[in-house]
Structures are given as structure tokens and as C-alpha cells.
Amino acid sequence: METSIISQQVCYLSTPEYLNTFWGKRHLVYCKGFAQVTNTHIRYRSKKVNFDLPLASIIDINIGTFEVTQGVFHLNYLAITFNTTGGPRTVLLVPAESRFTPSWSVNRIIENWFNTICNLKGYKYDMYSPYPFTHDWPDRMDKEIGRPIKGRNDKSSTSILTIIPKQIFTLFCMMSLLILIAFTVVQGILGFFFGLLLTVFFFLSIYFYYWTQLRIFKFVRDNKDKNLLFKMWAEFEEGEFLGPFKKPK
């Protein structure tokens, strides 16, 4: 008899191939729907995608991080790889309490999903994949172990949207708009240019902060096997290595 274990009213869905599209790189998820974990299936319902995934068909499950959200406010996803008649396929699920759930709460929900599915299958998978983590689709899949054969991608993008976390960038845009409106109403055209100058100053400060963090972060990752202190940090890490920038539990 099928029994419901977890019911998530809000669950976002994406795929590795979607993340490689123009829209996927800017809007990480393909659709929003309802997800349920039972003792036999993972069920997903939305306006765009519906599927019933048997737990027995799952060959790999782990937690990855969206590359464009790397940093303190990183957002994880649950990567589920399963067998089909056409070969292995992977879906990325992001369960949440609501669309306004902060990333750190989403990450805890994802970890709970991972542990629940592992217990149901009676097998413990590796929880985290190397950071940042991307899946390949069937033409790049290792058929024997069912895992992507491409190595981890350590290239650091210099895109503004990549360096600054999405939440911070959105908040900055909203605050900048309010500042420009306020200064323009009070001081007119002169206030507009003063507000614009102030906005540019804050933007450069934020950008420099996250650019510096990104460079240090990459250096720690790249040298954790060569430096004793970095290696000590790595040994105490749980999951993906985030060094000094790991968010406190």
C-alpha cells in the first residue's frame, strides 16, 4: 500500500539541459508545482510537467548548488538520476515552503528530502557533489556508474549577475530605485544625479566585496590539498567544501 511520506505544496523543477539554455541561465527553474514522496514513488504535478518516478528506478541522488548562487546565500537543488528506456535522465528539484522561503531554509528542506529518500531506498548515497556541480545528459554519461564523466567546472565567471547573489542584486535594484525617486522628488534633476552617484558608489562597494570573496573562495578550494590549514578546514567540512565561507548551521 502506497503511503505519503512528504508532501510539498511548492516545489520547483529544472533540468540540466534547461540550465544550459538562454532562459535557464537567468531563471534557474523551469516550472513550479506540487511534489510528494511516498514509500514507492516521487510524484510531481504542475501546469507544464507531470511525472511519477518509481524509487526503484533511481540510480543516484545527491545535492548540488546552482552556480550563479555561489556564496553565503547559495541555493541547492536535489539532483535525481534515474533509469529510463532511453538511458539515464536527471531532474533537479527545489522543494520549498513557499515562493518566499529563504535559500538557507530551502537547503535544509532539500537535505531532509535526501535523507528521507535514502532511508526509503535503504542505500546511502554521497550527499554532496563537488562545488559547483553540473550534470551532463546521456551523451556524456558514464553508463557503468550512472554519473557524469565531465570534471568539475572551476572557471570563475566575471559576470555581475554571477558574482553578486541574486537576492542581494534584486534588493539593491529595489533600494536604488527608491533612492533615485526620493532624491528626484526632493531636489529635482540635481537630486536625480546625486542619487545616481550614490547608487553607483554602493554598487561598486558591493561588487568589490563579492568579487574579493569569490577570488579568496576559489583560492581556498584550489589549494586545500596543498596547504595544511586549508586541508584542516576541509576535514571539518560536512558536504561540499566551502572553507571559511560556509554558512553556520
KEPA-609324 format. One line per field, with one value per residue: chain; x, y negated, z of N, C-alpha, C in turn; residue in one letter; residue number from 1. Coordinates in Angstrom, 2 decimals, always signed. Layout:
ch: (A  ...)
n_u: (X  ...)
n_v: (Y  ...)
n_w: (Z  ...)
ca_u: (X  ...)
ca_v: (Y  ...)
ca_w: (Z  ...)
c_u: (X  ...)
c_v: (Y  ...)
c_w: (Z  ...)
aa: (A  ...)
i: (NUM  ...)
This chain:
ch: (A  A  A  A  A  A  A  A  A  A  A  A  A  A  A  A  A  A  A  A  A  A  A  A  A  A  A  A  A  A  A  A  A  A  A  A  A  A  A  A  A  A  A  A  A  A  A  A  A  A  A  A  A  A  A  A  A  A  A  A  A  A  A  A  A  A  A  A  A  A  A  A  A  A  A  A  A  A  A  A  A  A  A  A  A  A  A  A  A  A  A  A  A  A  A  A  A  A  A  A  A  A  A  A  A  A  A  A  A  A  A  A  A  A  A  A  A  A  A  A  A  A  A  A  A  A  A  A  A  A  A  A  A  A  A  A  A  A  A  A  A  A  A  A  A  A  A  A  A  A  A  A  A  A  A  A  A  A  A  A  A  A  A  A  A  A  A  A  A  A  A  A  A  A  A  A  A  A  A  A  A  A  A  A  A  A  A  A  A  A  A  A  A  A  A  A  A  A  A  A  A  A  A  A  A  A  A  A  A  A  A  A  A  A  A  A  A  A  A  A  A  A  A  A  A  A  A  A  A  A  A  A  A  A  A  A  A  A  A  A  A  A  A  A  A  A  A  A  A)
n_u: (+0.85  +0.57  +2.06  +2.00  +4.86  +6.24  +4.81  +4.94  +3.86  +4.89  +7.21  +9.97  +11.06  +13.74  +16.06  +19.16  +19.66  +17.97  +19.15  +21.29  +20.31  +19.37  +17.37  +17.38  +19.80  +19.28  +16.84  +16.50  +14.77  +12.39  +9.64  +6.92  +5.43  +3.56  +4.87  +5.46  +6.59  +6.40  +6.23  +6.94  +7.14  +8.17  +6.26  +5.22  +3.49  +2.43  +1.64  +3.11  +4.73  +4.33  +4.92  +5.48  +7.74  +9.27  +10.79  +12.47  +13.69  +15.63  +19.00  +20.95  +21.35  +21.81  +23.04  +23.34  +24.65  +23.37  +25.22  +25.21  +24.50  +26.47  +28.22  +27.57  +24.77  +24.02  +22.10  +20.77  +20.03  +18.13  +19.41  +18.28  +18.94  +17.85  +16.87  +15.70  +13.93  +15.31  +17.78  +19.85  +18.40  +18.11  +16.64  +16.16  +15.21  +13.68  +12.45  +10.25  +8.84  +7.29  +7.07  +8.56  +10.40  +13.50  +16.86  +18.54  +16.72  +15.44  +17.58  +17.83  +15.43  +15.82  +17.92  +16.59  +14.80  +16.66  +17.77  +15.44  +14.67  +16.93  +16.70  +14.31  +15.06  +16.99  +19.67  +22.70  +23.61  +26.22  +26.09  +26.73  +27.86  +30.85  +31.62  +31.32  +28.39  +27.44  +25.28  +25.61  +23.99  +22.63  +24.54  +26.98  +27.28  +28.49  +28.00  +28.40  +28.53  +26.61  +27.00  +27.90  +30.58  +32.13  +34.57  +34.69  +33.67  +35.67  +35.88  +35.80  +33.28  +33.06  +30.81  +28.44  +25.96  +26.61  +28.61  +27.49  +25.13  +21.83  +19.67  +20.70  +21.34  +18.82  +17.58  +19.26  +18.69  +16.01  +16.24  +17.88  +16.21  +14.25  +15.81  +16.60  +14.11  +13.28  +15.31  +14.99  +12.38  +12.66  +14.88  +14.82  +16.16  +18.85  +18.95  +18.40  +20.76  +22.56  +21.54  +21.95  +24.74  +25.27  +24.12  +25.76  +28.15  +27.51  +26.97  +29.47  +30.89  +29.56  +29.96  +32.77  +33.17  +31.96  +33.38  +35.98  +35.55  +34.88  +37.30  +39.05  +37.69  +37.85  +40.62  +41.07  +39.66  +41.11  +43.59  +43.33  +44.33  +47.00  +47.79  +48.26  +46.55  +44.25  +43.62  +42.96  +40.64  +39.05  +38.78  +37.06  +34.76  +31.34  +29.80  +29.84  +32.89  +33.35  +35.05  +36.11  +33.76  +31.51  +28.13  +26.93  +25.37)
n_v: (+1.20  -2.18  -4.91  -8.25  -10.19  -12.66  -15.75  -18.39  -21.54  -23.52  -23.20  -23.53  -22.82  -21.80  -21.12  -19.65  -20.23  -22.38  -24.36  -25.02  -26.58  -29.80  -31.11  -29.49  -30.04  -32.44  -32.32  -30.06  -27.88  -25.71  -25.28  -25.55  -23.55  -20.91  -18.52  -15.15  -12.70  -9.29  -5.96  -4.49  -6.03  -9.13  -11.84  -14.34  -17.30  -19.77  -22.69  -22.45  -20.14  -16.73  -13.86  -10.48  -9.05  -6.06  -4.87  -2.72  -3.02  -4.90  -5.72  -7.33  -9.94  -13.17  -16.24  -19.36  -22.62  -25.61  -27.28  -30.08  -31.08  -30.89  -31.32  -32.99  -33.00  -30.72  -28.56  -25.37  -22.30  -19.31  -16.65  -14.14  -11.16  -8.79  -5.63  -5.16  -3.95  -5.08  -5.56  -6.95  -9.65  -12.98  -14.93  -18.07  -19.08  -21.55  -21.82  -23.77  -25.79  -27.96  -30.41  -32.43  -31.44  -31.54  -30.95  -29.43  -28.01  -26.52  -24.90  -23.29  -21.88  -20.45  -18.81  -17.23  -15.91  -14.42  -12.67  -11.30  -9.94  -8.34  -6.68  -5.37  -3.93  -2.39  -2.75  -4.55  -7.37  -9.53  -12.61  -15.32  -16.88  -17.80  -21.28  -24.08  -22.30  -20.45  -18.68  -16.29  -15.26  -12.24  -11.75  -12.34  -10.68  -8.36  -5.09  -2.90  -3.65  -5.52  -8.24  -11.70  -12.21  -14.35  -16.55  -18.59  -21.98  -24.67  -27.21  -30.65  -32.89  -36.23  -37.68  -40.14  -39.36  -36.85  -37.07  -38.68  -37.68  -36.59  -37.37  -39.54  -41.28  -41.80  -43.07  -45.30  -46.62  -47.36  -49.08  -51.04  -52.13  -53.30  -55.19  -56.88  -57.87  -59.21  -61.21  -62.61  -63.63  -65.36  -67.07  -67.50  -67.51  -67.76  -66.31  -63.82  -63.15  -63.19  -61.10  -59.02  -58.98  -58.19  -55.66  -54.32  -54.33  -52.64  -50.32  -49.65  -49.16  -46.90  -45.12  -44.90  -43.70  -41.11  -40.20  -40.05  -38.12  -35.96  -35.49  -34.80  -32.61  -30.81  -30.46  -29.18  -26.76  -25.69  -25.22  -23.60  -21.06  -21.41  -23.14  -23.14  -24.34  -24.90  -22.32  -21.29  -22.75  -21.62  -18.98  -19.24  -20.01  -19.44  -17.88  -19.77  -21.51  -24.56  -26.14  -29.01  -30.35  -28.92  -28.59  -29.08  -26.47)
n_w: (+0.00  -0.89  +0.75  +1.84  +2.46  +2.43  +1.64  -0.49  -1.02  -2.59  -5.08  -7.03  -10.36  -12.43  -15.10  -16.23  -18.94  -19.39  -17.81  -19.36  -21.36  -22.80  -21.27  -19.05  -17.77  -16.64  -15.37  -13.10  -12.65  -14.23  -13.90  -11.48  -9.02  -7.40  -5.15  -4.09  -1.86  -1.61  -0.19  -2.34  -4.67  -6.31  -6.82  -9.09  -9.88  -12.09  -14.11  -16.40  -16.31  -15.47  -13.55  -12.43  -10.53  -9.98  -7.00  -7.22  -9.66  -9.39  -9.67  -8.71  -6.36  -5.19  -3.70  -5.15  -6.09  -7.40  -9.79  -10.21  -7.79  -5.93  -2.86  +0.28  +0.37  -1.06  -3.20  -3.08  -4.90  -5.43  -7.01  -9.01  -10.47  -12.79  -14.24  -17.58  -20.49  -22.54  -21.53  -18.83  -16.99  -15.64  -13.13  -11.51  -8.40  -6.35  -3.49  -1.43  +1.24  +0.51  -2.13  -1.13  +0.60  +2.27  +1.03  +2.76  +4.30  +2.34  +1.59  +3.87  +3.76  +1.42  +2.20  +4.06  +2.35  +0.88  +2.85  +3.58  +1.21  +0.83  +3.09  +2.47  +0.21  +1.29  +0.99  +1.19  -0.36  -1.73  -0.25  -1.06  -4.07  -5.92  -5.71  -7.89  -9.12  -11.95  -14.12  -16.77  -19.79  -21.43  -23.61  -22.52  -20.40  -18.05  -18.56  -16.88  -14.15  -13.94  -13.57  -14.22  -16.52  -17.00  -15.67  -12.68  -12.87  -12.63  -13.49  -13.07  -13.39  -14.53  -14.65  -13.66  -12.67  -11.84  -9.87  -7.82  -5.45  -6.32  -4.70  -3.26  -5.35  -6.43  -4.24  -4.05  -6.47  -6.06  -3.81  -4.93  -6.87  -5.24  -3.89  -6.01  -6.83  -4.48  -4.11  -6.48  -6.30  -4.12  -4.73  -7.43  -10.78  -10.13  -7.76  -8.78  -10.21  -8.08  -6.51  -8.33  -8.44  -5.81  -5.83  -7.67  -6.23  -4.00  -5.42  -6.57  -4.23  -3.16  -5.25  -5.28  -2.79  -3.07  -5.26  -4.21  -2.21  -3.85  -5.22  -3.13  -2.15  -4.32  -4.38  -1.91  -2.33  -4.52  -3.41  -1.20  -0.89  -0.80  +1.14  +4.61  +6.54  +5.00  +4.36  +6.86  +7.35  +5.36  +6.25  +8.39  +7.21  +6.32  +3.75  +0.67  +0.00  +1.50  +2.85  +4.71  +4.21  +4.72  +5.61  +8.89  +10.85)
ca_u: (+0.00  +1.37  +1.88  +2.64  +5.88  +6.42  +4.01  +5.45  +2.94  +5.70  +8.45  +10.42  +11.71  +14.63  +16.81  +20.49  +19.61  +17.33  +20.12  +22.23  +19.64  +19.45  +16.48  +17.78  +20.92  +18.78  +15.75  +17.05  +13.78  +11.52  +8.25  +6.60  +4.31  +3.38  +5.68  +5.15  +7.41  +5.70  +7.14  +7.27  +7.29  +8.23  +5.24  +5.31  +2.37  +2.47  +0.95  +3.98  +5.35  +3.76  +5.56  +5.51  +9.06  +9.43  +12.05  +13.32  +14.41  +16.66  +20.34  +21.82  +20.70  +22.75  +22.72  +24.25  +24.42  +23.30  +26.48  +25.04  +24.16  +27.55  +28.49  +26.88  +23.35  +23.92  +20.86  +21.00  +18.96  +18.22  +19.60  +17.84  +19.24  +17.07  +16.90  +14.54  +14.20  +16.26  +19.02  +19.72  +17.90  +18.27  +15.80  +16.61  +14.07  +13.94  +11.26  +10.24  +7.58  +6.56  +7.98  +9.35  +11.28  +14.90  +17.68  +19.05  +15.62  +15.27  +18.67  +17.52  +14.35  +16.44  +18.68  +15.59  +14.36  +17.74  +17.83  +14.22  +14.73  +17.96  +16.13  +13.31  +15.75  +17.89  +21.04  +23.22  +24.37  +27.04  +25.14  +27.10  +28.74  +31.82  +31.03  +29.93  +28.02  +26.57  +25.04  +25.59  +22.91  +23.07  +25.70  +28.19  +27.06  +29.20  +26.94  +28.64  +28.24  +25.47  +27.35  +28.52  +32.01  +32.85  +35.11  +34.06  +33.95  +36.21  +36.05  +35.09  +32.68  +33.17  +29.54  +27.89  +24.86  +27.19  +29.38  +26.58  +23.98  +20.60  +18.83  +21.32  +21.23  +17.42  +17.36  +19.99  +17.93  +14.82  +16.67  +18.39  +15.06  +13.64  +16.72  +16.51  +12.81  +13.25  +16.17  +14.43  +11.21  +13.08  +15.85  +14.67  +17.15  +20.11  +18.81  +18.48  +22.17  +23.20  +21.09  +22.62  +26.12  +25.24  +23.82  +26.98  +29.12  +27.13  +27.11  +30.88  +31.29  +29.01  +30.63  +34.14  +33.10  +31.70  +34.49  +37.08  +35.17  +34.96  +38.70  +39.58  +36.97  +38.43  +41.98  +40.99  +39.27  +42.16  +44.80  +43.02  +45.14  +48.41  +48.02  +47.85  +45.40  +43.10  +43.29  +42.27  +39.28  +38.33  +38.47  +35.95  +33.58  +30.33  +29.25  +30.75  +33.89  +33.10  +36.07  +35.66  +32.51  +30.40  +27.10  +26.74  +24.14)
ca_v: (+0.00  -3.39  -5.82  -9.54  -10.50  -14.12  -16.48  -19.74  -22.32  -24.29  -22.53  -23.98  -21.78  -22.21  -20.01  -20.09  -20.82  -23.70  -25.30  -25.40  -27.44  -31.24  -31.44  -28.71  -30.68  -33.64  -31.89  -28.73  -26.80  -25.62  -25.40  -25.40  -22.64  -20.16  -17.30  -14.23  -11.49  -8.19  -4.85  -3.81  -6.95  -10.59  -12.34  -15.78  -17.81  -21.20  -23.00  -22.11  -18.81  -15.77  -12.55  -9.57  -8.42  -4.96  -4.92  -1.63  -3.40  -5.89  -5.15  -8.25  -11.12  -13.98  -17.66  -20.25  -24.04  -26.41  -28.01  -31.53  -31.49  -30.51  -32.32  -32.79  -32.74  -29.73  -27.79  -24.00  -21.56  -17.86  -16.04  -12.74  -10.48  -7.56  -4.89  -5.11  -3.10  -5.78  -5.79  -7.73  -11.02  -13.68  -16.09  -18.87  -19.53  -22.54  -21.92  -24.92  -26.01  -28.91  -31.06  -33.40  -30.73  -31.91  -29.86  -28.54  -27.11  -25.59  -23.92  -22.32  -21.03  -19.55  -17.80  -16.32  -15.06  -13.48  -11.64  -10.50  -9.05  -7.34  -5.71  -4.57  -3.01  -1.54  -2.91  -5.88  -7.97  -10.67  -13.72  -16.50  -16.74  -18.89  -22.59  -23.99  -20.99  -20.43  -17.37  -16.11  -14.38  -10.89  -11.60  -12.48  -9.93  -7.10  -4.08  -1.91  -4.12  -6.42  -9.58  -12.50  -11.95  -15.61  -17.00  -19.77  -23.23  -25.62  -28.50  -31.70  -33.86  -37.60  -38.33  -40.80  -38.54  -35.65  -37.40  -39.16  -36.78  -37.09  -38.06  -40.83  -42.12  -42.23  -44.05  -46.51  -47.31  -47.96  -50.20  -52.08  -52.80  -54.14  -56.32  -57.80  -58.54  -60.12  -62.36  -63.37  -64.36  -66.42  -68.02  -67.64  -66.89  -67.70  -65.19  -62.57  -62.83  -62.87  -59.74  -58.10  -58.87  -57.40  -54.28  -53.76  -54.10  -51.44  -49.15  -49.29  -48.60  -45.55  -44.30  -44.64  -42.76  -39.76  -39.81  -39.65  -36.84  -34.92  -35.17  -34.08  -31.34  -29.95  -30.14  -28.18  -25.49  -25.17  -24.89  -22.91  -19.84  -21.78  -23.94  -22.40  -25.00  -24.67  -20.90  -21.13  -23.24  -20.66  -17.79  -19.53  -20.35  -18.44  -18.18  -20.41  -22.33  -25.99  -26.86  -29.98  -30.97  -28.00  -29.21  -28.37  -25.72)
ca_w: (+0.00  -1.01  +1.87  +1.65  +3.46  +2.39  +0.66  -0.61  -1.84  -3.54  -5.47  -8.35  -11.15  -13.51  -15.69  -16.67  -20.28  -19.29  -17.25  -20.40  -22.32  -22.52  -20.16  -17.88  -17.09  -15.97  -14.49  -12.85  -12.59  -15.40  -13.51  -10.06  -8.87  -6.15  -5.14  -3.00  -1.71  -0.97  +0.07  -3.61  -5.80  -6.19  -7.75  -9.34  -10.66  -12.39  -15.37  -17.52  -16.19  -14.53  -13.64  -11.30  -10.61  -9.01  -6.25  -7.67  -10.88  -9.05  -9.61  -8.00  -5.81  -4.41  -3.58  -5.86  -5.88  -8.62  -9.91  -10.14  -6.42  -5.03  -1.84  +1.55  +0.13  -2.13  -3.27  -3.50  -5.55  -5.28  -8.32  -9.01  -11.72  -12.82  -15.49  -18.46  -21.66  -23.40  -20.80  -17.59  -17.05  -14.37  -12.83  -10.37  -7.62  -5.30  -2.65  -0.52  +1.94  -0.31  -3.07  -0.39  +1.53  +2.06  +0.49  +3.80  +4.69  +1.22  +1.66  +4.93  +3.25  +0.44  +2.95  +4.62  +1.24  +0.56  +3.88  +3.52  +0.05  +1.12  +4.03  +1.78  -0.70  +2.06  +0.49  +1.49  -1.45  -1.36  -0.16  -1.83  -5.22  -5.93  -5.91  -8.31  -9.66  -13.12  -14.70  -18.22  -20.22  -21.83  -24.49  -21.73  -19.16  -17.87  -18.46  -15.84  -12.80  -13.97  -13.12  -15.26  -16.64  -17.11  -14.39  -12.11  -13.56  -11.68  -14.12  -12.37  -14.28  -14.06  -14.86  -12.47  -12.16  -11.25  -8.68  -6.78  -5.28  -6.94  -3.72  -2.96  -6.54  -6.52  -3.17  -4.42  -7.54  -5.45  -2.99  -5.83  -7.48  -4.21  -3.65  -7.15  -6.79  -3.33  -4.36  -7.59  -5.80  -3.18  -5.29  -8.87  -11.64  -9.39  -6.83  -9.55  -10.47  -6.80  -6.17  -9.25  -7.98  -4.58  -6.23  -8.29  -5.15  -3.27  -6.30  -6.67  -2.94  -3.08  -6.27  -4.84  -1.67  -3.54  -6.15  -3.33  -1.61  -4.88  -5.51  -1.97  -2.13  -5.34  -3.98  -0.85  -2.95  -5.39  -2.67  +0.05  -0.81  -0.74  +2.33  +5.81  +7.16  +4.15  +4.48  +8.14  +7.15  +4.52  +7.03  +9.28  +6.43  +6.04  +2.43  -0.25  +0.68  +1.37  +3.57  +5.73  +3.84  +4.97  +6.44  +10.17  +10.94)
c_u: (+0.88  +1.02  +2.64  +3.61  +6.08  +5.50  +4.47  +4.56  +3.66  +6.99  +8.80  +11.17  +12.58  +15.29  +18.18  +20.46  +18.96  +18.30  +21.14  +21.61  +19.77  +18.61  +16.88  +18.91  +20.47  +17.63  +15.96  +16.03  +12.84  +10.06  +8.10  +5.38  +4.24  +4.18  +5.34  +6.11  +6.57  +6.70  +7.53  +7.60  +7.65  +7.28  +5.36  +4.17  +2.53  +1.73  +1.78  +4.47  +4.61  +4.51  +5.41  +6.79  +9.19  +10.78  +13.01  +14.13  +15.53  +18.02  +21.32  +21.00  +21.73  +22.31  +23.78  +23.88  +24.37  +24.51  +26.31  +24.70  +25.29  +27.89  +27.71  +25.43  +23.16  +22.61  +21.16  +19.82  +19.19  +18.28  +19.26  +18.07  +18.56  +17.15  +15.59  +14.89  +15.20  +17.58  +18.80  +19.22  +18.05  +17.28  +16.35  +15.39  +14.51  +12.66  +11.37  +8.89  +6.68  +7.56  +8.88  +10.29  +12.74  +15.74  +18.18  +17.97  +15.36  +16.34  +18.43  +16.41  +14.91  +17.21  +17.74  +15.05  +15.41  +17.78  +16.61  +14.26  +15.79  +17.43  +15.11  +13.95  +16.68  +19.32  +21.47  +24.08  +25.27  +26.16  +25.48  +28.01  +29.74  +31.16  +31.89  +29.64  +27.11  +26.45  +25.24  +24.45  +23.47  +24.31  +27.01  +28.13  +27.86  +28.17  +27.15  +28.23  +27.10  +25.75  +27.97  +30.02  +32.82  +33.35  +34.42  +34.53  +34.41  +36.42  +35.20  +34.58  +32.82  +31.88  +29.03  +26.81  +25.37  +27.89  +28.46  +25.41  +22.69  +19.75  +19.38  +21.18  +19.82  +17.12  +18.05  +19.23  +16.71  +15.19  +17.19  +17.26  +14.39  +14.49  +16.62  +15.20  +12.77  +14.09  +15.62  +13.24  +11.63  +13.92  +15.73  +15.77  +18.50  +20.09  +18.90  +19.93  +22.92  +22.82  +21.75  +24.06  +26.22  +25.00  +25.04  +28.02  +28.79  +27.28  +28.55  +31.39  +30.82  +29.73  +32.04  +34.14  +32.92  +32.77  +35.67  +36.78  +35.30  +36.39  +39.33  +38.98  +37.57  +39.85  +41.99  +40.65  +40.43  +43.38  +44.55  +43.82  +46.63  +48.77  +47.46  +46.60  +44.14  +42.65  +42.56  +40.84  +38.46  +37.91  +37.29  +34.68  +32.64  +29.71  +30.29  +31.67  +33.60  +34.09  +35.52  +34.32  +31.31  +29.42  +26.95  +25.40  +23.28)
c_v: (-1.25  -4.37  -7.12  -9.81  -12.01  -14.69  -17.93  -20.54  -23.15  -23.53  -22.96  -22.85  -22.40  -20.96  -20.52  -20.76  -22.19  -24.74  -25.76  -26.27  -28.90  -31.60  -30.70  -29.33  -31.91  -33.33  -30.41  -27.60  -26.88  -25.82  -25.21  -24.50  -22.03  -18.87  -16.46  -13.05  -10.45  -7.06  -4.11  -4.77  -8.36  -11.13  -13.86  -16.21  -19.32  -21.42  -22.56  -20.66  -17.99  -14.45  -11.80  -8.76  -7.32  -5.07  -3.84  -2.00  -4.39  -5.20  -6.07  -9.44  -11.88  -15.43  -18.47  -21.70  -24.76  -27.32  -29.51  -32.01  -31.17  -31.66  -32.01  -32.40  -31.73  -28.95  -26.40  -23.46  -20.08  -17.24  -14.55  -12.15  -9.12  -6.92  -5.02  -4.20  -3.75  -6.06  -6.64  -9.15  -11.66  -14.82  -16.78  -19.43  -20.52  -22.69  -23.09  -25.01  -26.96  -29.56  -32.09  -32.75  -31.10  -30.69  -28.90  -27.58  -26.08  -24.50  -22.87  -21.37  -20.01  -18.45  -16.78  -15.37  -13.99  -12.34  -10.73  -9.49  -7.97  -6.27  -4.80  -3.54  -2.06  -1.61  -4.35  -6.36  -9.08  -11.91  -14.87  -16.12  -17.90  -20.21  -23.41  -22.70  -21.12  -19.00  -17.41  -15.18  -13.17  -10.79  -11.77  -11.68  -8.64  -6.01  -3.11  -2.40  -5.12  -7.80  -10.37  -12.24  -13.24  -16.04  -18.25  -21.02  -24.27  -27.00  -29.54  -32.72  -35.25  -38.37  -38.95  -39.94  -37.26  -35.96  -37.82  -38.20  -37.41  -37.87  -39.45  -41.78  -42.67  -43.30  -45.37  -47.30  -48.01  -49.19  -51.35  -52.85  -53.74  -55.38  -57.35  -58.57  -59.59  -61.38  -63.24  -64.21  -65.55  -67.49  -68.22  -66.94  -66.78  -66.54  -63.86  -62.18  -62.51  -61.45  -58.70  -57.89  -58.01  -55.93  -53.59  -53.44  -52.81  -50.19  -48.70  -48.67  -47.16  -44.62  -43.93  -43.63  -41.33  -39.27  -39.32  -38.29  -35.70  -34.51  -34.38  -32.68  -30.35  -29.53  -29.07  -26.82  -24.87  -24.69  -24.13  -21.62  -20.14  -22.52  -23.23  -23.01  -24.77  -23.21  -20.62  -21.63  -22.20  -19.43  -18.00  -19.89  -19.16  -18.78  -18.84  -21.36  -23.81  -26.81  -27.82  -30.60  -30.05  -28.65  -28.43  -27.66  -26.29)
c_w: (+0.00  +0.10  +1.61  +2.80  +3.57  +1.31  +0.65  -1.56  -2.89  -3.82  -6.89  -9.05  -12.22  -14.06  -16.11  -18.04  -20.26  -18.76  -18.28  -21.48  -21.90  -21.31  -18.89  -17.09  -16.30  -15.02  -14.25  -12.93  -13.80  -15.05  -12.00  -9.94  -7.48  -6.23  -3.91  -3.03  -0.99  -0.72  -1.20  -4.75  -5.35  -7.24  -7.85  -10.26  -10.84  -13.70  -16.58  -17.50  -15.14  -14.67  -12.33  -11.41  -9.56  -8.29  -6.73  -8.90  -10.61  -8.93  -8.90  -7.51  -4.98  -4.42  -4.30  -5.57  -7.22  -8.68  -9.71  -8.74  -5.45  -4.10  -0.58  +1.34  -0.99  -2.04  -3.82  -4.31  -5.30  -6.67  -8.24  -10.39  -11.71  -14.20  -16.25  -19.63  -22.60  -22.73  -19.57  -17.87  -15.68  -14.28  -11.59  -9.66  -6.55  -4.48  -1.67  +0.17  +1.16  -1.26  -2.38  +0.63  +1.27  +1.68  +1.57  +4.31  +3.60  +1.28  +2.74  +4.48  +2.27  +1.14  +3.59  +3.56  +0.93  +1.57  +3.85  +2.38  +0.24  +2.07  +3.36  +0.85  +0.05  +1.59  +0.73  +0.34  -0.90  -1.38  -1.09  -3.00  -5.19  -6.30  -6.86  -9.05  -10.86  -13.63  -16.21  -18.56  -20.94  -22.70  -23.74  -20.44  -19.16  -17.62  -17.30  -14.46  -12.76  -13.46  -14.27  -15.30  -16.80  -15.74  -13.91  -12.82  -12.55  -12.30  -13.40  -13.36  -13.68  -14.30  -13.56  -11.83  -11.52  -9.93  -7.53  -6.66  -5.79  -5.95  -3.41  -4.14  -6.69  -5.47  -3.49  -5.47  -6.97  -4.63  -3.87  -6.47  -6.49  -3.93  -4.78  -7.14  -5.68  -3.61  -5.48  -7.14  -4.95  -3.87  -6.81  -9.65  -10.95  -8.41  -7.54  -9.79  -9.18  -6.36  -7.05  -8.83  -6.72  -4.88  -6.82  -7.22  -4.39  -4.13  -6.39  -5.36  -2.80  -4.05  -5.82  -3.71  -2.18  -4.51  -5.32  -2.70  -2.61  -5.16  -4.36  -1.90  -3.12  -4.96  -2.89  -1.43  -3.72  -4.62  -1.37  +0.21  -0.70  +0.54  +3.55  +6.46  +6.33  +4.25  +5.78  +8.05  +6.40  +5.31  +7.97  +8.55  +6.33  +4.71  +1.56  +0.49  +0.42  +2.19  +4.59  +5.42  +4.04  +5.93  +7.74  +10.19  +12.06)
aa: (M  E  T  S  I  I  S  Q  Q  V  C  Y  L  S  T  P  E  Y  L  N  T  F  W  G  K  R  H  L  V  Y  C  K  G  F  A  Q  V  T  N  T  H  I  R  Y  R  S  K  K  V  N  F  D  L  P  L  A  S  I  I  D  I  N  I  G  T  F  E  V  T  Q  G  V  F  H  L  N  Y  L  A  I  T  F  N  T  T  G  G  P  R  T  V  L  L  V  P  A  E  S  R  F  T  P  S  W  S  V  N  R  I  I  E  N  W  F  N  T  I  C  N  L  K  G  Y  K  Y  D  M  Y  S  P  Y  P  F  T  H  D  W  P  D  R  M  D  K  E  I  G  R  P  I  K  G  R  N  D  K  S  S  T  S  I  L  T  I  I  P  K  Q  I  F  T  L  F  C  M  M  S  L  L  I  L  I  A  F  T  V  V  Q  G  I  L  G  F  F  F  G  L  L  L  T  V  F  F  F  L  S  I  Y  F  Y  Y  W  T  Q  L  R  I  F  K  F  V  R  D  N  K  D  K  N  L  L  F  K  M  W  A  E  F  E  E  G  E  F  L  G  P  F  K  K  P  K)
i: (1  2  3  4  5  6  7  8  9  10  11  12  13  14  15  16  17  18  19  20  21  22  23  24  25  26  27  28  29  30  31  32  33  34  35  36  37  38  39  40  41  42  43  44  45  46  47  48  49  50  51  52  53  54  55  56  57  58  59  60  61  62  63  64  65  66  67  68  69  70  71  72  73  74  75  76  77  78  79  80  81  82  83  84  85  86  87  88  89  90  91  92  93  94  95  96  97  98  99  100  101  102  103  104  105  106  107  108  109  110  111  112  113  114  115  116  117  118  119  120  121  122  123  124  125  126  127  128  129  130  131  132  133  134  135  136  137  138  139  140  141  142  143  144  145  146  147  148  149  150  151  152  153  154  155  156  157  158  159  160  161  162  163  164  165  166  167  168  169  170  171  172  173  174  175  176  177  178  179  180  181  182  183  184  185  186  187  188  189  190  191  192  193  194  195  196  197  198  199  200  201  202  203  204  205  206  207  208  209  210  211  212  213  214  215  216  217  218  219  220  221  222  223  224  225  226  227  228  229  230  231  232  233  234  235  236  237  238  239  240  241  242  243  244  245  246  247  248  249)
